[in-house]
Amino acid sequence: MYQKNCDRCFRPSFSSSEIGIWLCPICKNDLTEYPFFDAMTLERINVKVLPFQKKIDCYQNKLS
Ligand SMILES: [Zn+2]
């Protein structure tokens, strides 16, 4: 379970998936690029691999 903290409404939101777009359920702020936290320990989780992978895909799509 992941947690992100919205800096617009200052509410935490939760998800079990690190994939896809993450919108704040309260104010609809786009939290996709915000850091992930472990919902249990509140430790910051490094999931930079996934956005990086997405950028590579975009780059390859432009070339083809
Ligand atoms: Zn919010």
N, CA, C, O and the ligand as a Tripos MOL2 file, in Angstrom:
@<TRIPOS>MOLECULE
protein
  257   255    65     0     0
PROTEIN
NO_CHARGES

@<TRIPOS>ATOM
      1 N           0.8400   -1.2060    0.0000 N.3       1 MET1
      2 CA          0.0000    0.0000    0.0000 C.3       1 MET1
      3 C           0.8730    1.2540    0.0000 C.2       1 MET1
      4 O           1.7730    1.4030    0.8270 O.2       1 MET1
      5 N           0.5910    2.1420   -0.9350 N.am      2 TYR2
      6 CA          1.3670    3.3690   -1.0550 C.3       2 TYR2
      7 C           0.5510    4.5660   -0.5830 C.2       2 TYR2
      8 O          -0.6800    4.5560   -0.6010 O.2       2 TYR2
      9 N           1.2680    5.5800   -0.1680 N.am      3 GLN3
     10 CA          0.6350    6.8250    0.2360 C.3       3 GLN3
     11 C           1.3240    7.9800   -0.4620 C.2       3 GLN3
     12 O           2.5440    7.9750   -0.6300 O.2       3 GLN3
     13 N           0.5430    8.9730   -0.8690 N.am      4 LYS4
     14 CA          1.0930   10.2410   -1.3370 C.3       4 LYS4
     15 C           0.3980   11.3610   -0.5890 C.2       4 LYS4
     16 O          -0.7650   11.2480   -0.1990 O.2       4 LYS4
     17 N           1.1370   12.4480   -0.3960 N.am      5 ASN5
     18 CA          0.5740   13.5840    0.3320 C.3       5 ASN5
     19 C           0.3270   14.7310   -0.6360 C.2       5 ASN5
     20 O           1.2400   15.1890   -1.3230 O.2       5 ASN5
     21 N          -0.9030   15.1830   -0.6800 N.am      6 CYS6
     22 CA         -1.2770   16.2830   -1.5550 C.3       6 CYS6
     23 C          -0.8560   17.6090   -0.9210 C.2       6 CYS6
     24 O          -1.1440   17.8590    0.2490 O.2       6 CYS6
     25 N          -0.1730   18.4550   -1.6930 N.am      7 ASP7
     26 CA          0.2530   19.7520   -1.1440 C.3       7 ASP7
     27 C          -0.7740   20.8530   -1.4230 C.2       7 ASP7
     28 O          -0.5410   22.0150   -1.0910 O.2       7 ASP7
     29 N          -1.9000   20.4950   -2.0280 N.am      8 ARG8
     30 CA         -2.9470   21.4840   -2.2500 C.3       8 ARG8
     31 C          -3.9790   21.4360   -1.1210 C.2       8 ARG8
     32 O          -4.3500   22.4680   -0.5620 O.2       8 ARG8
     33 N          -4.4380   20.2160   -0.7910 N.am      9 CYS9
     34 CA         -5.4360   20.0950    0.2840 C.3       9 CYS9
     35 C          -4.8360   19.4820    1.5480 C.2       9 CYS9
     36 O          -5.5180   19.3510    2.5640 O.2       9 CYS9
     37 N          -3.5450   19.1050    1.4790 N.am     10 PHE10
     38 CA         -2.8090   18.5690    2.6410 C.3      10 PHE10
     39 C          -3.4450   17.3030    3.2040 C.2      10 PHE10
     40 O          -3.4070   17.0560    4.4100 O.2      10 PHE10
     41 N          -4.0340   16.4990    2.3040 N.am     11 ARG11
     42 CA         -4.5980   15.2230    2.7230 C.3      11 ARG11
     43 C          -3.7740   14.0910    2.1120 C.2      11 ARG11
     44 O          -3.3310   14.1930    0.9680 O.2      11 ARG11
     45 N          -3.5710   13.0220    2.8650 N.am     12 PRO12
     46 CA         -2.9150   11.8570    2.2870 C.3      12 PRO12
     47 C          -3.9050   11.0590    1.4320 C.2      12 PRO12
     48 O          -5.0960   11.0170    1.7380 O.2      12 PRO12
     49 N          -3.4160   10.4350    0.3720 N.am     13 SER13
     50 CA         -4.2480    9.5020   -0.3770 C.3      13 SER13
     51 C          -3.4850    8.1930   -0.5300 C.2      13 SER13
     52 O          -2.2590    8.1610   -0.4240 O.2      13 SER13
     53 N          -4.2140    7.1260   -0.7760 N.am     14 PHE14
     54 CA         -3.6390    5.7880   -0.7260 C.3      14 PHE14
     55 C          -3.9520    5.0180   -2.0040 C.2      14 PHE14
     56 O          -5.0100    5.1860   -2.6090 O.2      14 PHE14
     57 N          -2.9960    4.1640   -2.4010 N.am     15 SER15
     58 CA         -3.2210    3.2810   -3.5370 C.3      15 SER15
     59 C          -2.3910    2.0340   -3.3620 C.2      15 SER15
     60 O          -1.3430    2.0650   -2.7150 O.2      15 SER15
     61 N          -2.8480    0.9380   -3.9310 N.am     16 SER16
     62 CA         -2.0740   -0.3050   -3.8900 C.3      16 SER16
     63 C          -1.2260   -0.4650   -5.1450 C.2      16 SER16
     64 O          -0.4840   -1.4400   -5.2640 O.2      16 SER16
     65 N          -1.3220    0.4690   -6.0770 N.am     17 SER17
     66 CA         -0.5720    0.3570   -7.3320 C.3      17 SER17
     67 C           0.3150    1.5660   -7.5380 C.2      17 SER17
     68 O          -0.0860    2.6970   -7.2630 O.2      17 SER17
     69 N           1.5320    1.3230   -8.0280 N.am     18 GLU18
     70 CA          2.4410    2.4160   -8.3540 C.3      18 GLU18
     71 C           2.3420    2.7900   -9.8350 C.2      18 GLU18
     72 O           3.0490    3.6860  -10.2970 O.2      18 GLU18
     73 N           1.4830    2.1180  -10.5640 N.am     19 ILE19
     74 CA          1.3780    2.3190  -12.0100 C.3      19 ILE19
     75 C           0.1850    3.2290  -12.3150 C.2      19 ILE19
     76 O          -0.8700    3.1240  -11.6880 O.2      19 ILE19
     77 N           0.3710    4.1130  -13.2780 N.am     20 GLY20
     78 CA         -0.7360    4.9270  -13.7670 C.3      20 GLY20
     79 C          -0.8040    6.2900  -13.1170 C.2      20 GLY20
     80 O           0.0190    6.6470  -12.2750 O.2      20 GLY20
     81 N          -1.8000    7.0360  -13.5280 N.am     21 ILE21
     82 CA         -1.9820    8.4030  -13.0470 C.3      21 ILE21
     83 C          -2.6210    8.3720  -11.6620 C.2      21 ILE21
     84 O          -3.5500    7.6070  -11.3990 O.2      21 ILE21
     85 N          -2.1000    9.2190  -10.7920 N.am     22 TRP22
     86 CA         -2.6030    9.2810   -9.4130 C.3      22 TRP22
     87 C          -3.1640   10.6710   -9.1830 C.2      22 TRP22
     88 O          -2.4190   11.6510   -9.1490 O.2      22 TRP22
     89 N          -4.4680   10.7580   -9.0250 N.am     23 LEU23
     90 CA         -5.1100   12.0310   -8.7260 C.3      23 LEU23
     91 C          -5.5570   12.0510   -7.2810 C.2      23 LEU23
     92 O          -6.0190   11.0410   -6.7510 O.2      23 LEU23
     93 N          -5.4190   13.1990   -6.6440 N.am     24 CYS24
     94 CA         -5.9260   13.3420   -5.2810 C.3      24 CYS24
     95 C          -7.4300   13.1290   -5.2890 C.2      24 CYS24
     96 O          -8.1340   13.7850   -6.0570 O.2      24 CYS24
     97 N          -7.9470   12.2280   -4.4530 N.am     25 PRO25
     98 CA         -9.3920   11.9630   -4.4500 C.3      25 PRO25
     99 C         -10.2030   13.1200   -3.8750 C.2      25 PRO25
    100 O         -11.4210   13.1680   -4.0470 O.2      25 PRO25
    101 N          -9.5480   14.0390   -3.2040 N.am     26 ILE26
    102 CA        -10.2750   15.1470   -2.5750 C.3      26 ILE26
    103 C         -10.3340   16.3660   -3.4890 C.2      26 ILE26
    104 O         -11.4130   16.9120   -3.7190 O.2      26 ILE26
    105 N          -9.1770   16.8040   -4.0190 N.am     27 CYS27
    106 CA         -9.1530   18.0320   -4.8140 C.3      27 CYS27
    107 C          -8.7520   17.7860   -6.2640 C.2      27 CYS27
    108 O          -8.6460   18.7350   -7.0410 O.2      27 CYS27
    109 N          -8.5240   16.5120   -6.6470 N.am     28 LYS28
    110 CA         -8.1780   16.1270   -8.0280 C.3      28 LYS28
    111 C          -6.8280   16.6670   -8.4810 C.2      28 LYS28
    112 O          -6.5550   16.7200   -9.6800 O.2      28 LYS28
    113 N          -5.9920   17.0650   -7.5490 N.am     29 ASN29
    114 CA         -4.6270   17.4630   -7.8770 C.3      29 ASN29
    115 C          -3.8790   16.2610   -8.4660 C.2      29 ASN29
    116 O          -4.0570   15.1320   -8.0060 O.2      29 ASN29
    117 N          -3.0500   16.5030   -9.4740 N.am     30 ASP30
    118 CA         -2.2970   15.4180  -10.0980 C.3      30 ASP30
    119 C          -1.0770   15.0860   -9.2450 C.2      30 ASP30
    120 O          -0.1300   15.8710   -9.1780 O.2      30 ASP30
    121 N          -1.0980   13.9310   -8.5970 N.am     31 LEU31
    122 CA         -0.0160   13.5200   -7.6940 C.3      31 LEU31
    123 C           0.9140   12.5050   -8.3530 C.2      31 LEU31
    124 O           1.7570   11.9080   -7.6840 O.2      31 LEU31
    125 N           0.7640   12.3100   -9.6540 N.am     32 THR32
    126 CA          1.5060   11.2450  -10.3370 C.3      32 THR32
    127 C           3.0120   11.3600  -10.1350 C.2      32 THR32
    128 O           3.6880   10.3490   -9.9460 O.2      32 THR32
    129 N           3.5430   12.5780  -10.1740 N.am     33 GLU33
    130 CA          4.9890   12.7710  -10.0610 C.3      33 GLU33
    131 C           5.4400   12.9850   -8.6140 C.2      33 GLU33
    132 O           6.6220   13.2210   -8.3650 O.2      33 GLU33
    133 N           4.5260   12.9060   -7.6780 N.am     34 TYR34
    134 CA          4.8690   13.1080   -6.2690 C.3      34 TYR34
    135 C           5.5400   11.8660   -5.7020 C.2      34 TYR34
    136 O           5.3180   10.7640   -6.2040 O.2      34 TYR34
    137 N           6.3520   12.0220   -4.6730 N.am     35 PRO35
    138 CA          7.0310   10.8530   -4.1100 C.3      35 PRO35
    139 C           6.0640    9.8900   -3.4330 C.2      35 PRO35
    140 O           5.0480   10.2870   -2.8620 O.2      35 PRO35
    141 N           6.4160    8.6200   -3.5180 N.am     36 PHE36
    142 CA          5.6410    7.5640   -2.8660 C.3      36 PHE36
    143 C           6.1220    7.3850   -1.4320 C.2      36 PHE36
    144 O           7.3120    7.5090   -1.1420 O.2      36 PHE36
    145 N           5.1880    7.0940   -0.5500 N.am     37 PHE37
    146 CA          5.5290    6.7040    0.8160 C.3      37 PHE37
    147 C           4.8640    5.3810    1.1200 C.2      37 PHE37
    148 O           3.7700    5.0940    0.6340 O.2      37 PHE37
    149 N           5.5380    4.5740    1.9330 N.am     38 ASP38
    150 CA          4.9270    3.3430    2.4140 C.3      38 ASP38
    151 C           3.8270    3.7090    3.4030 C.2      38 ASP38
    152 O           4.0840    4.4040    4.3870 O.2      38 ASP38
    153 N           2.6150    3.2520    3.1530 N.am     39 ALA39
    154 CA          1.4740    3.6490    3.9750 C.3      39 ALA39
    155 C           1.6010    3.1540    5.4130 C.2      39 ALA39
    156 O           1.0100    3.7350    6.3240 O.2      39 ALA39
    157 N           2.3610    2.0920    5.6200 N.am     40 MET40
    158 CA          2.5140    1.5480    6.9640 C.3      40 MET40
    159 C           3.6170    2.2630    7.7380 C.2      40 MET40
    160 O           3.4230    2.6540    8.8880 O.2      40 MET40
    161 N           4.7810    2.4320    7.0970 N.am     41 THR41
    162 CA          5.9510    2.9640    7.8040 C.3      41 THR41
    163 C           6.1720    4.4510    7.5330 C.2      41 THR41
    164 O           6.9250    5.1100    8.2500 O.2      41 THR41
    165 N           5.5110    4.9800    6.4900 N.am     42 LEU42
    166 CA          5.6710    6.3620    6.0350 C.3      42 LEU42
    167 C           7.0950    6.6500    5.5560 C.2      42 LEU42
    168 O           7.5190    7.8040    5.5000 O.2      42 LEU42
    169 N           7.8220    5.5920    5.2120 N.am     43 GLU43
    170 CA          9.1460    5.7720    4.6230 C.3      43 GLU43
    171 C           8.9970    6.0570    3.1360 C.2      43 GLU43
    172 O           8.1410    5.4850    2.4610 O.2      43 GLU43
    173 N           9.8360    6.9430    2.6420 N.am     44 ARG44
    174 CA          9.8050    7.2730    1.2240 C.3      44 ARG44
    175 C          10.3110    6.0780    0.4030 C.2      44 ARG44
    176 O          11.3180    5.4550    0.7380 O.2      44 ARG44
    177 N           9.5940    5.7830   -0.6650 N.am     45 ILE45
    178 CA          9.9320    4.6410   -1.5130 C.3      45 ILE45
    179 C          10.4320    5.1640   -2.8460 C.2      45 ILE45
    180 O           9.8350    6.0570   -3.4470 O.2      45 ILE45
    181 N          11.5360    4.5910   -3.2950 N.am     46 ASN46
    182 CA         12.0810    4.9950   -4.5880 C.3      46 ASN46
    183 C          11.4730    4.1240   -5.6890 C.2      46 ASN46
    184 O          11.8290    2.9540   -5.8240 O.2      46 ASN46
    185 N          10.5770    4.6800   -6.4580 N.am     47 VAL47
    186 CA          9.9870    3.9570   -7.5930 C.3      47 VAL47
    187 C          10.2650    4.7270   -8.8840 C.2      47 VAL47
    188 O           9.4460    4.7650   -9.8010 O.2      47 VAL47
    189 N          11.4520    5.3380   -8.9200 N.am     48 LYS48
    190 CA         11.8430    6.1540  -10.0740 C.3      48 LYS48
    191 C          11.9420    5.3380  -11.3610 C.2      48 LYS48
    192 O          11.8970    5.8920  -12.4590 O.2      48 LYS48
    193 N          12.0760    4.0370  -11.2240 N.am     49 VAL49
    194 CA         12.2480    3.1640  -12.3860 C.3      49 VAL49
    195 C          11.0580    3.3000  -13.3410 C.2      49 VAL49
    196 O          11.2370    3.3190  -14.5590 O.2      49 VAL49
    197 N           9.8680    3.3940  -12.7990 N.am     50 LEU50
    198 CA          8.6720    3.3910  -13.6440 C.3      50 LEU50
    199 C           8.5250    4.6620  -14.4700 C.2      50 LEU50
    200 O           8.2880    4.5580  -15.6740 O.2      50 LEU50
    201 N           8.6520    5.8600  -13.8940 N.am     51 PRO51
    202 CA          8.5890    7.0630  -14.7380 C.3      51 PRO51
    203 C           9.6980    7.0760  -15.7810 C.2      51 PRO51
    204 O           9.4850    7.5140  -16.9120 O.2      51 PRO51
    205 N          10.8870    6.5950  -15.4040 N.am     52 PHE52
    206 CA         12.0070    6.5170  -16.3570 C.3      52 PHE52
    207 C          11.6400    5.6080  -17.5290 C.2      52 PHE52
    208 O          11.8800    5.9490  -18.6870 O.2      52 PHE52
    209 N          11.0690    4.4750  -17.2240 N.am     53 GLN53
    210 CA         10.6440    3.5220  -18.2520 C.3      53 GLN53
    211 C           9.6320    4.1780  -19.1930 C.2      53 GLN53
    212 O           9.6800    3.9770  -20.4070 O.2      53 GLN53
    213 N           8.7250    4.9580  -18.6260 N.am     54 LYS54
    214 CA          7.6960    5.6300  -19.4100 C.3      54 LYS54
    215 C           8.3320    6.6260  -20.3960 C.2      54 LYS54
    216 O           7.9000    6.7370  -21.5440 O.2      54 LYS54
    217 N           9.3690    7.3500  -19.9270 N.am     55 LYS55
    218 CA         10.0340    8.3350  -20.7780 C.3      55 LYS55
    219 C          10.7500    7.6480  -21.9370 C.2      55 LYS55
    220 O          10.7310    8.1350  -23.0680 O.2      55 LYS55
    221 N          11.3760    6.5220  -21.6470 N.am     56 ILE56
    222 CA         12.0470    5.7410  -22.7040 C.3      56 ILE56
    223 C          11.0150    5.3460  -23.7650 C.2      56 ILE56
    224 O          11.2710    5.4850  -24.9610 O.2      56 ILE56
    225 N           9.8620    4.8600  -23.3350 N.am     57 ASP57
    226 CA          8.8100    4.4500  -24.2670 C.3      57 ASP57
    227 C           8.3710    5.6170  -25.1440 C.2      57 ASP57
    228 O           8.1930    5.4530  -26.3510 O.2      57 ASP57
    229 N           8.1960    6.7930  -24.5460 N.am     58 CYS58
    230 CA          7.7860    7.9810  -25.3030 C.3      58 CYS58
    231 C           8.8400    8.3230  -26.3490 C.2      58 CYS58
    232 O           8.5210    8.6510  -27.4920 O.2      58 CYS58
    233 N          10.0880    8.2410  -25.9400 N.am     59 TYR59
    234 CA         11.1950    8.5660  -26.8300 C.3      59 TYR59
    235 C          11.2140    7.6140  -28.0200 C.2      59 TYR59
    236 O          11.3880    8.0350  -29.1630 O.2      59 TYR59
    237 N          11.0360    6.3430  -27.7400 N.am     60 GLN60
    238 CA         11.0480    5.3410  -28.8120 C.3      60 GLN60
    239 C           9.8540    5.5410  -29.7500 C.2      60 GLN60
    240 O           9.9650    5.3310  -30.9580 O.2      60 GLN60
    241 N           8.7280    5.9420  -29.1930 N.am     61 ASN61
    242 CA          7.5470    6.1820  -30.0270 C.3      61 ASN61
    243 C           7.7830    7.3370  -30.9930 C.2      61 ASN61
    244 O           7.3020    7.3150  -32.1260 O.2      61 ASN61
    245 N           8.5240    8.3460  -30.5420 N.am     62 LYS62
    246 CA          8.7970    9.4950  -31.4060 C.3      62 LYS62
    247 C           9.6960    9.1030  -32.5830 C.2      62 LYS62
    248 O           9.5610    9.6250  -33.6890 O.2      62 LYS62
    249 N          10.6180    8.1700  -32.3150 N.am     63 LEU63
    250 CA         11.5550    7.7600  -33.3500 C.3      63 LEU63
    251 C          10.8810    6.9330  -34.4430 C.2      63 LEU63
    252 O          11.2520    7.0130  -35.6140 O.2      63 LEU63
    253 N           9.9070    6.1530  -34.0520 N.am     64 SER64
    254 CA          9.3090    5.2290  -35.0240 C.3      64 SER64
    255 C           8.1670    5.8740  -35.8070 C.2      64 SER64
    256 O           7.5630    5.2270  -36.6620 O.2      64 SER64
    257 ZN         -5.6570   17.2130   -2.6890 Zn       65 ZN65
@<TRIPOS>BOND
     1     1     2 1
     2     2     3 1
     3     3     4 2
     4     3     5 am
     5     5     6 1
     6     6     7 1
     7     7     8 2
     8     7     9 am
     9     9    10 1
    10    10    11 1
    11    11    12 2
    12    11    13 am
    13    13    14 1
    14    14    15 1
    15    15    16 2
    16    15    17 am
    17    17    18 1
    18    18    19 1
    19    19    20 2
    20    19    21 am
    21    21    22 1
    22    22    23 1
    23    23    24 2
    24    23    25 am
    25    25    26 1
    26    26    27 1
    27    27    28 2
    28    27    29 am
    29    29    30 1
    30    30    31 1
    31    31    32 2
    32    31    33 am
    33    33    34 1
    34    34    35 1
    35    35    36 2
    36    35    37 am
    37    37    38 1
    38    38    39 1
    39    39    40 2
    40    39    41 am
    41    41    42 1
    42    42    43 1
    43    43    44 2
    44    43    45 am
    45    45    46 1
    46    46    47 1
    47    47    48 2
    48    47    49 am
    49    49    50 1
    50    50    51 1
    51    51    52 2
    52    51    53 am
    53    53    54 1
    54    54    55 1
    55    55    56 2
    56    55    57 am
    57    57    58 1
    58    58    59 1
    59    59    60 2
    60    59    61 am
    61    61    62 1
    62    62    63 1
    63    63    64 2
    64    63    65 am
    65    65    66 1
    66    66    67 1
    67    67    68 2
    68    67    69 am
    69    69    70 1
    70    70    71 1
    71    71    72 2
    72    71    73 am
    73    73    74 1
    74    74    75 1
    75    75    76 2
    76    75    77 am
    77    77    78 1
    78    78    79 1
    79    79    80 2
    80    79    81 am
    81    81    82 1
    82    82    83 1
    83    83    84 2
    84    83    85 am
    85    85    86 1
    86    86    87 1
    87    87    88 2
    88    87    89 am
    89    89    90 1
    90    90    91 1
    91    91    92 2
    92    91    93 am
    93    93    94 1
    94    94    95 1
    95    95    96 2
    96    95    97 am
    97    97    98 1
    98    98    99 1
    99    99   100 2
   100    99   101 am
   101   101   102 1
   102   102   103 1
   103   103   104 2
   104   103   105 am
   105   105   106 1
   106   106   107 1
   107   107   108 2
   108   107   109 am
   109   109   110 1
   110   110   111 1
   111   111   112 2
   112   111   113 am
   113   113   114 1
   114   114   115 1
   115   115   116 2
   116   115   117 am
   117   117   118 1
   118   118   119 1
   119   119   120 2
   120   119   121 am
   121   121   122 1
   122   122   123 1
   123   123   124 2
   124   123   125 am
   125   125   126 1
   126   126   127 1
   127   127   128 2
   128   127   129 am
   129   129   130 1
   130   130   131 1
   131   131   132 2
   132   131   133 am
   133   133   134 1
   134   134   135 1
   135   135   136 2
   136   135   137 am
   137   137   138 1
   138   138   139 1
   139   139   140 2
   140   139   141 am
   141   141   142 1
   142   142   143 1
   143   143   144 2
   144   143   145 am
   145   145   146 1
   146   146   147 1
   147   147   148 2
   148   147   149 am
   149   149   150 1
   150   150   151 1
   151   151   152 2
   152   151   153 am
   153   153   154 1
   154   154   155 1
   155   155   156 2
   156   155   157 am
   157   157   158 1
   158   158   159 1
   159   159   160 2
   160   159   161 am
   161   161   162 1
   162   162   163 1
   163   163   164 2
   164   163   165 am
   165   165   166 1
   166   166   167 1
   167   167   168 2
   168   167   169 am
   169   169   170 1
   170   170   171 1
   171   171   172 2
   172   171   173 am
   173   173   174 1
   174   174   175 1
   175   175   176 2
   176   175   177 am
   177   177   178 1
   178   178   179 1
   179   179   180 2
   180   179   181 am
   181   181   182 1
   182   182   183 1
   183   183   184 2
   184   183   185 am
   185   185   186 1
   186   186   187 1
   187   187   188 2
   188   187   189 am
   189   189   190 1
   190   190   191 1
   191   191   192 2
   192   191   193 am
   193   193   194 1
   194   194   195 1
   195   195   196 2
   196   195   197 am
   197   197   198 1
   198   198   199 1
   199   199   200 2
   200   199   201 am
   201   201   202 1
   202   202   203 1
   203   203   204 2
   204   203   205 am
   205   205   206 1
   206   206   207 1
   207   207   208 2
   208   207   209 am
   209   209   210 1
   210   210   211 1
   211   211   212 2
   212   211   213 am
   213   213   214 1
   214   214   215 1
   215   215   216 2
   216   215   217 am
   217   217   218 1
   218   218   219 1
   219   219   220 2
   220   219   221 am
   221   221   222 1
   222   222   223 1
   223   223   224 2
   224   223   225 am
   225   225   226 1
   226   226   227 1
   227   227   228 2
   228   227   229 am
   229   229   230 1
   230   230   231 1
   231   231   232 2
   232   231   233 am
   233   233   234 1
   234   234   235 1
   235   235   236 2
   236   235   237 am
   237   237   238 1
   238   238   239 1
   239   239   240 2
   240   239   241 am
   241   241   242 1
   242   242   243 1
   243   243   244 2
   244   243   245 am
   245   245   246 1
   246   246   247 1
   247   247   248 2
   248   247   249 am
   249   249   250 1
   250   250   251 1
   251   251   252 2
   252   251   253 am
   253   253   254 1
   254   254   255 1
   255   255   256 2
@<TRIPOS>SUBSTRUCTURE
     1 MET1         2 RESIDUE 1 A MET
     2 TYR2         6 RESIDUE 1 A TYR
     3 GLN3        10 RESIDUE 1 A GLN
     4 LYS4        14 RESIDUE 1 A LYS
     5 ASN5        18 RESIDUE 1 A ASN
     6 CYS6        22 RESIDUE 1 A CYS
     7 ASP7        26 RESIDUE 1 A ASP
     8 ARG8        30 RESIDUE 1 A ARG
     9 CYS9        34 RESIDUE 1 A CYS
    10 PHE10       38 RESIDUE 1 A PHE
    11 ARG11       42 RESIDUE 1 A ARG
    12 PRO12       46 RESIDUE 1 A PRO
    13 SER13       50 RESIDUE 1 A SER
    14 PHE14       54 RESIDUE 1 A PHE
    15 SER15       58 RESIDUE 1 A SER
    16 SER16       62 RESIDUE 1 A SER
    17 SER17       66 RESIDUE 1 A SER
    18 GLU18       70 RESIDUE 1 A GLU
    19 ILE19       74 RESIDUE 1 A ILE
    20 GLY20       78 RESIDUE 1 A GLY
    21 ILE21       82 RESIDUE 1 A ILE
    22 TRP22       86 RESIDUE 1 A TRP
    23 LEU23       90 RESIDUE 1 A LEU
    24 CYS24       94 RESIDUE 1 A CYS
    25 PRO25       98 RESIDUE 1 A PRO
    26 ILE26      102 RESIDUE 1 A ILE
    27 CYS27      106 RESIDUE 1 A CYS
    28 LYS28      110 RESIDUE 1 A LYS
    29 ASN29      114 RESIDUE 1 A ASN
    30 ASP30      118 RESIDUE 1 A ASP
    31 LEU31      122 RESIDUE 1 A LEU
    32 THR32      126 RESIDUE 1 A THR
    33 GLU33      130 RESIDUE 1 A GLU
    34 TYR34      134 RESIDUE 1 A TYR
    35 PRO35      138 RESIDUE 1 A PRO
    36 PHE36      142 RESIDUE 1 A PHE
    37 PHE37      146 RESIDUE 1 A PHE
    38 ASP38      150 RESIDUE 1 A ASP
    39 ALA39      154 RESIDUE 1 A ALA
    40 MET40      158 RESIDUE 1 A MET
    41 THR41      162 RESIDUE 1 A THR
    42 LEU42      166 RESIDUE 1 A LEU
    43 GLU43      170 RESIDUE 1 A GLU
    44 ARG44      174 RESIDUE 1 A ARG
    45 ILE45      178 RESIDUE 1 A ILE
    46 ASN46      182 RESIDUE 1 A ASN
    47 VAL47      186 RESIDUE 1 A VAL
    48 LYS48      190 RESIDUE 1 A LYS
    49 VAL49      194 RESIDUE 1 A VAL
    50 LEU50      198 RESIDUE 1 A LEU
    51 PRO51      202 RESIDUE 1 A PRO
    52 PHE52      206 RESIDUE 1 A PHE
    53 GLN53      210 RESIDUE 1 A GLN
    54 LYS54      214 RESIDUE 1 A LYS
    55 LYS55      218 RESIDUE 1 A LYS
    56 ILE56      222 RESIDUE 1 A ILE
    57 ASP57      226 RESIDUE 1 A ASP
    58 CYS58      230 RESIDUE 1 A CYS
    59 TYR59      234 RESIDUE 1 A TYR
    60 GLN60      238 RESIDUE 1 A GLN
    61 ASN61      242 RESIDUE 1 A ASN
    62 LYS62      246 RESIDUE 1 A LYS
    63 LEU63      250 RESIDUE 1 A LEU
    64 SER64      254 RESIDUE 1 A SER
    65 ZN65       257 GROUP 0 **** ****
